Amino acid sequence: MRTLVEHGRVEIRVWDGGGVVPMEPEVFNQMRNIASLPVVVGAALMADGHVGVGGPVGAVVVTRAAIIPSVTGVDLGCGMAAVRTDLSVNDLEGHLPAIRAALETGIPVGGPGIKGSWSQKNNLPRGVERVWEREFDDGYARILARYPKIEGKGAPSDQLGTLGTGNHFIEVCQDLEDGGVWFMLHSGSRGVGNRIGSFFIEAAKEQALKLDRSVKTDVSLAWLDEGTALFAGYMEALGWAQRYARRNRDLMMEAAVATMRDVLARPFRADLVAVQCHHNYVAEQEGLYVTRKGAVSAKLGEMGIIPGSMGAKSFIVRGRGNRESFESCSHGAGRRMSRGAAKRAFTVEDHIKATEGVECRKDAGVIDETPQAYKSIDMVMAAQADLVEIVATLKALVSVKG
């Protein structure tokens, strides 16, 4: 860990292996802007840090009596889930193409809008509908009653239990130590979370103008003050979106396990180890608000997931409870180039070579997600050895993307 200390700003703690893990200069500029805000009392940058909107992905920001919606971002509650099965890699021999096809058919993938929703299949499963009605319908109605502009095209019930697009994925992985099989997936609160996040980012900007509050560095870093109606509304909507994101992952994991059982035509256990973690969210901690934007909680003994890119290794980890990082760690490898730059830099042939041995899409539509667009996950893990210990090292056998 190294620190950046500048006049008038809180200390920024950086986990980049002493400058070994590459980060764009703009990442540090974004952190400096955040650290200059009067409501910020702590700031850290994880090893996978890269440029984001408002604040960088990989940021951990601690605030007092306020929250900055743009630092949380718009993929509210985005995170990971993983379960270990009692299968071995030998049980999957000859089945990988069928597993991928069944996952892509059974679970809506892609987006935005109707694409990648249950509406596209004209089939909202009754189990999903019951979860929506029991856990989310009333809360969503309360949010819309106060903030009707959040409502958009496509009912959020139609995206519950669906994957989305971008870097979201479902994977079947091999444990490199003992050949065991894990399921792992990455998704968030889908379109409704995006609308909630976007609404409150704009509301914070408008409030800053009304209060004649100058945010000199970046107006998108406007904050909401504790005790105000907007703050209370944001916390309610954010909490709802975080619960939605977690249940979204739960439902997909259930569907993935059921799909695998159908393909293999045999029962198996999928509960030997189960891990769930957010990495775009806000948590109250010791009277402060800890916002993790592309970062994972790593309290002492707490289990987490740090995925690599398609074809790269991923890790199940246990937190070391390092208070210097506000008990946080990275949420993945982190991009080393933008999506546009990746599309310009790499060809389909490059992607096919980089994902050799992985049953996955190998077309131009996923070039922006090719492994070379990401940092070395080994370098990222080495840079944060004081934050987490590795419990299991995984390698993707099947990777499904939207």
RODO-2510 file (C-alpha; in nm, 4 decimals, decimal comma):
residues 402
     n   res          X          Y          Z
     1     m     0,0000     0,0000     0,0000
     2     r     0,1175     0,3519    -0,0763
     3     t    -0,0455     0,6824     0,0116
     4     l    -0,1162     1,0021    -0,1773
     5     v    -0,1336     1,3010     0,0564
     6     e    -0,1990     1,6471    -0,0841
     7     h    -0,2839     1,9783     0,0775
     8     g    -0,6524     2,0174     0,1539
     9     r    -0,7418     1,6562     0,0844
    10     v    -0,7784     1,3411     0,2893
    11     e    -0,5158     1,0717     0,2467
    12     i    -0,5716     0,8366    -0,0498
    13     r    -0,4492     0,4823     0,0137
    14     v    -0,3566     0,2954    -0,3045
    15     w    -0,3066    -0,0777    -0,3598
    16     d    -0,1217    -0,0906    -0,6920
    17     g     0,1826    -0,2900    -0,5900
    18     g     0,3856     0,0269    -0,5488
    19     g     0,2982     0,1374    -0,9004
    20     v     0,3401    -0,2049    -1,0618
    21     v    -0,0295    -0,2530    -1,1467
    22     p    -0,1066    -0,0094    -1,4304
    23     m    -0,3609     0,2685    -1,3751
    24     e    -0,4466     0,5650    -1,5955
    25     p    -0,3524     0,9122    -1,4600
    26     e    -0,7222     1,0066    -1,4734
    27     v    -0,7945     0,7424    -1,2069
    28     f    -0,5813     0,9360    -0,9587
    29     n    -0,7342     1,2674    -1,0695
    30     q    -1,0795     1,1275    -0,9977
    31     m    -0,9682     1,0104    -0,6537
    32     r    -0,8160     1,3531    -0,5809
    33     n    -1,1453     1,5182    -0,6718
    34     i    -1,3309     1,2877    -0,4339
    35     a    -1,0751     1,3360    -0,1559
    36     s    -1,1200     1,7154    -0,1735
    37     l    -1,4900     1,7041    -0,0853
    38     p    -1,5779     1,8267     0,2655
    39     v    -1,7973     1,5228     0,3404
    40     v    -1,5211     1,2694     0,2629
    41     v    -1,3194     1,1408     0,5593
    42     g    -1,1467     0,8404     0,4003
    43     a    -1,0472     0,7179     0,0538
    44     a    -0,8821     0,4068    -0,0852
    45     l    -0,8156     0,2737    -0,4341
    46     m    -0,8055    -0,0983    -0,4981
    47     a    -0,5644    -0,2745    -0,7339
    48     d    -0,8238    -0,3089    -1,0105
    49     g    -0,8889     0,0669    -1,0240
    50     h    -0,9843     0,2202    -1,3568
    51     v    -1,1702     0,5273    -1,4805
    52     g    -1,5422     0,5401    -1,4093
    53     v    -1,8209     0,7976    -1,4195
    54     g    -1,7876     1,0449    -1,1316
    55     g    -1,5428     0,8270    -0,9448
    56     p    -1,3165     0,5425    -1,0522
    57     v    -1,4146     0,1798    -1,0377
    58     g    -1,2157     0,0297    -0,7502
    59     a    -1,2823     0,3237    -0,5168
    60     v    -1,3682     0,2934    -0,1488
    61     v    -1,5008     0,6243    -0,0167
    62     v    -1,5930     0,6964     0,3456
    63     t    -1,8270     0,9877     0,4119
    64     r    -1,9743     1,1498     0,7208
    65     a    -2,3448     1,2489     0,7265
    66     a    -2,3694     1,2356     0,3464
    67     i    -2,3542     1,0057     0,0445
    68     i    -2,2327     1,0780    -0,3098
    69     p    -2,4683     0,8929    -0,5501
    70     s    -2,2283     0,9027    -0,8466
    71     v    -1,9639     0,7194    -0,6433
    72     t    -2,2096     0,4350    -0,5851
    73     g    -2,2856     0,4512    -0,9576
    74     v    -2,5799     0,3097    -1,1504
    75     d    -2,5268    -0,0671    -1,1396
    76     l    -2,6570    -0,0686    -0,7840
    77     g    -2,5934    -0,3840    -0,5863
    78     c    -2,3912    -0,5404    -0,8656
    79     g    -2,1930    -0,8311    -0,7303
    80     m    -2,1027    -1,1977    -0,7359
    81     a    -2,2336    -1,5344    -0,6267
    82     a    -2,0540    -1,8696    -0,6238
    83     v    -2,1356    -2,2200    -0,5064
    84     r    -1,9218    -2,5323    -0,4889
    85     t    -2,0764    -2,8589    -0,6055
    86     d    -1,9830    -3,2194    -0,5359
    87     l    -1,9160    -3,2715    -0,9080
    88     s    -1,5682    -3,3238    -1,0490
    89     v    -1,4440    -3,1924    -1,3809
    90     n    -1,4561    -3,5495    -1,5143
    91     d    -1,8349    -3,5468    -1,4720
    92     l    -1,8577    -3,2675    -1,7314
    93     e    -1,6549    -3,4366    -2,0040
    94     g    -1,8334    -3,4066    -2,3391
    95     h    -2,1121    -3,1897    -2,1928
    96     l    -1,9651    -2,8373    -2,2078
    97     p    -2,1300    -2,7200    -2,5347
    98     a    -2,4667    -2,8541    -2,4177
    99     i    -2,4275    -2,6845    -2,0781
   100     r    -2,3536    -2,3486    -2,2380
   101     a    -2,6452    -2,3806    -2,4821
   102     a    -2,8855    -2,4773    -2,2039
   103     l    -2,7774    -2,1863    -1,9824
   104     e    -2,8157    -1,9376    -2,2675
   105     t    -3,1592    -2,0792    -2,3512
   106     g    -3,2938    -2,1127    -1,9982
   107     i    -3,1728    -1,7823    -1,8472
   108     p    -3,2409    -1,4549    -2,0336
   109     v    -2,9105    -1,2890    -2,1247
   110     g    -2,8251    -0,9599    -2,2919
   111     g    -3,0004    -0,6262    -2,2987
   112     p    -3,1043    -0,3548    -2,2693
   113     g    -3,4814    -0,3283    -2,2412
   114     i    -3,6951    -0,6236    -2,3427
   115     k    -3,3913    -0,8046    -2,4812
   116     g    -3,2593    -1,0247    -2,2045
   117     s    -3,5848    -1,0110    -2,0057
   118     w    -3,8561    -1,2685    -1,9477
   119     s    -4,0776    -1,0667    -2,1840
   120     q    -3,8497    -1,1672    -2,4704
   121     k    -3,9374    -1,5284    -2,3925
   122     n    -4,3049    -1,4483    -2,3187
   123     n    -4,2630    -1,6485    -2,0008
   124     l    -4,2257    -1,5004    -1,6521
   125     p    -4,1676    -1,8099    -1,4331
   126     r    -4,4189    -1,8407    -1,1529
   127     g    -4,1370    -1,8754    -0,9004
   128     v    -3,9866    -1,5425    -1,0101
   129     e    -4,3279    -1,3793    -1,0053
   130     r    -4,3867    -1,4968    -0,6477
   131     v    -4,0506    -1,3567    -0,5330
   132     w    -4,1347    -1,0223    -0,6961
   133     e    -4,4785    -1,0041    -0,5372
   134     r    -4,3617    -1,1132    -0,1927
   135     e    -4,0356    -0,9179    -0,1653
   136     f    -4,0273    -0,6249    -0,4072
   137     d    -4,3643    -0,5113    -0,5437
   138     d    -4,4770    -0,3009    -0,2455
   139     g    -4,1376    -0,1393    -0,1994
   140     y    -4,1145    -0,0473    -0,5652
   141     a    -4,4621     0,1045    -0,5537
   142     r    -4,3548     0,3252    -0,2593
   143     i    -4,0455     0,4394    -0,4488
   144     l    -4,2468     0,5269    -0,7600
   145     a    -4,5086     0,7111    -0,5540
   146     r    -4,2361     0,9502    -0,4378
   147     y    -4,0236     0,9520    -0,7549
   148     p    -4,2387     0,8611    -1,0582
   149     k    -3,9586     0,9516    -1,3012
   150     i    -3,7772     0,6334    -1,1969
   151     e    -4,0332     0,4259    -1,3821
   152     g    -3,9110     0,3305    -1,7279
   153     k    -3,9674     0,0872    -2,0090
   154     g    -3,9823    -0,2723    -1,9010
   155     a    -4,1156    -0,3887    -1,5659
   156     p    -3,8388    -0,4805    -1,3179
   157     s    -4,0246    -0,8051    -1,2465
   158     d    -3,9419    -0,9077    -1,6049
   159     q    -3,5674    -0,8720    -1,5401
   160     l    -3,5554    -1,0453    -1,2023
   161     g    -3,3486    -1,3603    -1,2441
   162     t    -3,1811    -1,2420    -1,5663
   163     l    -2,8173    -1,1759    -1,6491
   164     g    -2,7816    -0,8496    -1,8382
   165     t    -2,4946    -0,7515    -2,0633
   166     g    -2,1444    -0,5999    -2,0519
   167     n    -1,9145    -0,7767    -1,8083
   168     h    -2,1922    -0,9792    -1,6433
   169     f    -2,1511    -1,3548    -1,6777
   170     i    -2,2413    -1,7044    -1,5661
   171     e    -1,9530    -1,9517    -1,5456
   172     v    -1,8932    -2,3155    -1,4703
   173     c    -1,5441    -2,3385    -1,3225
   174     q    -1,2845    -2,5954    -1,2285
   175     d    -1,1073    -2,5765    -0,8942
   176     l    -0,7421    -2,5903    -1,0003
   177     e    -0,6347    -2,7585    -0,6773
   178     d    -0,8654    -3,0602    -0,6651
   179     g    -1,0701    -3,0625    -0,9880
   180     g    -1,3973    -2,9755    -0,8146
   181     v    -1,6690    -2,7819    -0,9978
   182     w    -1,8024    -2,4396    -0,9014
   183     f    -2,0789    -2,2234    -1,0447
   184     m    -2,0050    -1,8508    -1,0427
   185     l    -2,2050    -1,5536    -1,1697
   186     h    -2,1886    -1,1763    -1,1834
   187     s    -2,4903    -0,9473    -1,2152
   188     g    -2,6746    -0,6613    -1,0470
   189     s    -3,0035    -0,4756    -1,0297
   190     r    -3,0531    -0,4565    -1,4058
   191     g    -3,2448    -0,1658    -1,5650
   192     v    -3,4295    -0,0563    -1,2542
   193     g    -3,1062    -0,0098    -1,0590
   194     n    -2,9679     0,1993    -1,3435
   195     r    -3,2764     0,4228    -1,3388
   196     i    -3,2622     0,4651    -0,9599
   197     g    -2,8914     0,5503    -0,9660
   198     s    -2,9257     0,7926    -1,2580
   199     f    -3,2240     0,9687    -1,1007
   200     f    -3,0495     1,0402    -0,7710
   201     i    -2,7218     1,1455    -0,9364
   202     e    -2,9172     1,4134    -1,1247
   203     a    -3,1186     1,5020    -0,8139
   204     a    -2,7963     1,5601    -0,6195
   205     k    -2,6682     1,7899    -0,8942
   206     e    -2,9923     1,9877    -0,8939
   207     q    -2,9838     2,0192    -0,5161
   208     a    -2,6249     2,1476    -0,5285
   209     l    -2,7357     2,4222    -0,7691
   210     k    -3,0343     2,5174    -0,5523
   211     l    -2,8141     2,5395    -0,2445
   212     d    -2,5511     2,7331    -0,4413
   213     r    -2,3126     2,4592    -0,3299
   214     s    -2,0020     2,4671    -0,5450
   215     v    -1,8546     2,1308    -0,6407
   216     k    -1,5481     2,2806    -0,8046
   217     t    -1,3830     1,9626    -0,9223
   218     d    -1,6756     1,7736    -1,0789
   219     v    -2,0460     1,8569    -1,0439
   220     s    -2,1297     1,4868    -1,0749
   221     l    -1,9766     1,4484    -0,7254
   222     a    -2,2649     1,6387    -0,5661
   223     w    -2,3778     1,4738    -0,2445
   224     l    -2,6966     1,4209    -0,0470
   225     d    -2,7033     1,5322     0,3173
   226     e    -2,8173     1,3042     0,5961
   227     g    -3,1486     1,4216     0,7414
   228     t    -3,2925     1,5468     0,4124
   229     a    -3,5861     1,3946     0,2241
   230     l    -3,3662     1,3200    -0,0773
   231     f    -3,1131     1,1361     0,1367
   232     a    -3,3861     0,9249     0,2965
   233     g    -3,5388     0,8550    -0,0440
   234     y    -3,2045     0,7523    -0,1876
   235     m    -3,1258     0,5200     0,1007
   236     e    -3,4660     0,3517     0,0697
   237     a    -3,4344     0,3072    -0,3073
   238     l    -3,0696     0,1993    -0,2807
   239     g    -3,1503    -0,0604    -0,0177
   240     w    -3,4321    -0,1934    -0,2348
   241     a    -3,2002    -0,2156    -0,5386
   242     q    -2,9313    -0,3956    -0,3382
   243     r    -3,1840    -0,6547    -0,2199
   244     y    -3,3147    -0,6921    -0,5751
   245     a    -2,9605    -0,7486    -0,7060
   246     r    -2,8903    -1,0190    -0,4501
   247     r    -3,2154    -1,2031    -0,5206
   248     n    -3,1486    -1,1674    -0,8926
   249     r    -2,8269    -1,3643    -0,8397
   250     d    -3,0014    -1,6165    -0,6121
   251     l    -3,2643    -1,6929    -0,8762
   252     m    -3,0085    -1,7266    -1,1550
   253     m    -2,7956    -1,9580    -0,9455
   254     e    -3,0979    -2,1791    -0,8751
   255     a    -3,1753    -2,1845    -1,2477
   256     a    -2,8130    -2,2620    -1,3403
   257     v    -2,7984    -2,5564    -1,0983
   258     a    -3,1325    -2,6921    -1,2246
   259     t    -3,0138    -2,6546    -1,5834
   260     m    -2,6929    -2,8455    -1,5135
   261     r    -2,8877    -3,1258    -1,3473
   262     d    -3,1060    -3,1533    -1,6574
   263     v    -2,8069    -3,1627    -1,8933
   264     l    -2,6155    -3,4186    -1,6875
   265     a    -2,9356    -3,6128    -1,6105
   266     r    -2,8169    -3,6737    -1,2556
   267     p    -2,8534    -3,5182    -0,9106
   268     f    -2,5655    -3,3436    -0,7362
   269     r    -2,5138    -3,1132    -0,4410
   270     a    -2,4494    -2,7429    -0,4975
   271     d    -2,4205    -2,6188    -0,1410
   272     l    -2,0790    -2,7318    -0,0209
   273     v    -1,9630    -2,3678    -0,0154
   274     a    -2,1798    -2,0649    -0,0990
   275     v    -2,0521    -1,7067    -0,1285
   276     q    -2,2440    -1,3844    -0,2059
   277     c    -2,0938    -1,0340    -0,2220
   278     h    -2,1940    -0,6907    -0,3487
   279     h    -1,9337    -0,4663    -0,5066
   280     n    -2,1352    -0,1521    -0,5964
   281     y    -2,3067    -0,0476    -0,2767
   282     v    -2,3209     0,1568     0,0433
   283     a    -2,2851     0,0180     0,3953
   284     e    -2,3121     0,1966     0,7302
   285     q    -2,0059     0,1323     0,9434
   286     e    -1,9201     0,2865     1,2805
   287     g    -2,1435     0,5884     1,2223
   288     l    -2,0021     0,6549     0,8747
   289     y    -2,1033     0,5540     0,5224
   290     v    -1,8655     0,3309     0,3279
   291     t    -1,9301     0,3376    -0,0461
   292     r    -1,7635     0,0647    -0,2493
   293     k    -1,7664     0,1223    -0,6241
   294     g    -1,6121    -0,1899    -0,7701
   295     a    -1,4781    -0,3094    -0,4350
   296     v    -1,5695    -0,5927    -0,1997
   297     s    -1,6021    -0,6060     0,1772
   298     a    -1,3095    -0,8020     0,3237
   299     k    -1,3750    -0,8097     0,6974
   300     l    -1,1743    -1,0596     0,9000
   301     g    -1,2856    -1,4076     0,7971
   302     e    -1,5447    -1,2808     0,5479
   303     m    -1,5659    -1,4779     0,2237
   304     g    -1,5520    -1,2983    -0,1121
   305     i    -1,5125    -1,3552    -0,4854
   306     i    -1,2555    -1,1884    -0,7134
   307     p    -1,3082    -1,2949    -1,0764
   308     g    -1,0618    -1,2643    -1,3598
   309     s    -1,1624    -1,2066    -1,7216
   310     m    -1,2941    -1,4683    -1,9654
   311     g    -1,0405    -1,7475    -1,9714
   312     a    -0,8387    -1,6157    -1,6777
   313     k    -0,8256    -1,7425    -1,3216
   314     s    -1,0734    -1,6350    -1,0540
   315     f    -1,0434    -1,6534    -0,6773
   316     i    -1,2536    -1,7360    -0,3750
   317     v    -1,0981    -1,5353    -0,0915
   318     r    -1,1201    -1,4736     0,2820
   319     g    -1,0826    -1,1216     0,4192
   320     r    -0,7965    -1,0236     0,6460
   321     g    -0,9866    -0,7306     0,8010
   322     n    -0,7265    -0,4700     0,7038
   323     r    -0,8555    -0,1409     0,8446
   324     e    -0,6250     0,0647     0,6220
   325     s    -0,8387    -0,0403     0,3235
   326     f    -1,1558     0,0094     0,5288
   327     e    -1,1781    -0,3699     0,5255
   328     s    -1,2090    -0,3850     0,1464
   329     c    -1,0453    -0,5561    -0,1511
   330     s    -1,0712    -0,5451    -0,5313
   331     h    -1,3769    -0,6797    -0,7126
   332     g    -1,1903    -0,8268    -1,0100
   333     a    -0,8989    -0,7755    -1,2440
   334     g    -1,0095    -0,4327    -1,3651
   335     r    -1,0034    -0,3020    -1,7189
   336     r    -0,6730    -0,1894    -1,8657
   337     m    -0,8413    -0,0356    -2,1711
   338     s    -1,1852     0,0971    -2,2575
   339     r    -1,4404    -0,1080    -2,4475
   340     g    -1,3894     0,1025    -2,7587
   341     a    -1,0120     0,0667    -2,7402
   342     a    -1,0434    -0,3107    -2,6991
   343     k    -1,2626    -0,3383    -3,0069
   344     r    -1,0038    -0,1447    -3,2059
   345     a    -0,7056    -0,3335    -3,0665
   346     f    -0,8162    -0,6969    -3,0936
   347     t    -0,9596    -0,9261    -3,3558
   348     v    -1,1875    -1,2271    -3,3318
   349     e    -0,8793    -1,4418    -3,3921
   350     d    -0,7081    -1,2787    -3,0922
   351     h    -1,0137    -1,3519    -2,8793
   352     i    -1,0345    -1,7152    -2,9925
   353     k    -0,6696    -1,7668    -2,8951
   354     a    -0,7138    -1,5903    -2,5589
   355     t    -1,0165    -1,8053    -2,4655
   356     e    -0,8763    -2,1366    -2,5829
   357     g    -1,0177    -2,4203    -2,3772
   358     v    -1,3208    -2,2180    -2,2605
   359     e    -1,6665    -2,2941    -2,3999
   360     c    -1,7878    -1,9378    -2,4667
   361     r    -1,8836    -1,6877    -2,7343
   362     k    -1,6008    -1,6308    -2,9807
   363     d    -1,7532    -1,3577    -3,1984
   364     a    -1,7020    -0,9850    -3,2540
   365     g    -1,9804    -0,9014    -3,0092
   366     v    -1,7630    -0,9868    -2,7074
   367     i    -1,4277    -0,8443    -2,8191
   368     d    -1,4624    -0,5697    -2,5552
   369     e    -1,4653    -0,8459    -2,2906
   370     t    -1,1658    -1,0388    -2,4227
   371     p    -0,9061    -1,1238    -2,1541
   372     q    -0,6441    -0,8877    -2,2996
   373     a    -0,8710    -0,5910    -2,2270
   374     y    -0,8208    -0,6576    -1,8552
   375     k    -0,5276    -0,6317    -1,6167
   376     s    -0,3376    -0,9366    -1,5032
   377     i    -0,5416    -1,0931    -1,2230
   378     d    -0,2197    -1,2386    -1,0783
   379     m    -0,0683    -0,8904    -1,0475
   380     v    -0,3873    -0,7591    -0,8864
   381     m    -0,3909    -1,0433    -0,6339
   382     a    -0,0232    -0,9941    -0,5490
   383     a    -0,0855    -0,6241    -0,4840
   384     q    -0,3543    -0,7000    -0,2253
   385     a    -0,2018    -0,9935    -0,0398
   386     d    -0,2440    -0,7934     0,2826
   387     l    -0,6191    -0,7604     0,2229
   388     v    -0,7279    -1,1181     0,1464
   389     e    -0,6051    -1,4754     0,1554
   390     i    -0,6829    -1,7122    -0,1320
   391     v    -0,9150    -2,0010    -0,0454
   392     a    -0,9648    -2,1477    -0,3942
   393     t    -0,8337    -2,0764    -0,7440
   394     l    -1,0812    -2,1339    -1,0260
   395     k    -1,0587    -2,1584    -1,4050
   396     a    -1,3593    -2,1154    -1,6332
   397     l    -1,4754    -2,4153    -1,8364
   398     v    -1,7966    -2,2520    -1,9599
   399     s    -1,8558    -1,8752    -1,9752
   400     v    -2,1933    -1,7241    -2,0699
   401     k    -2,2150    -1,3531    -2,1497
   402     g    -2,5025    -1,1322    -2,2597
***
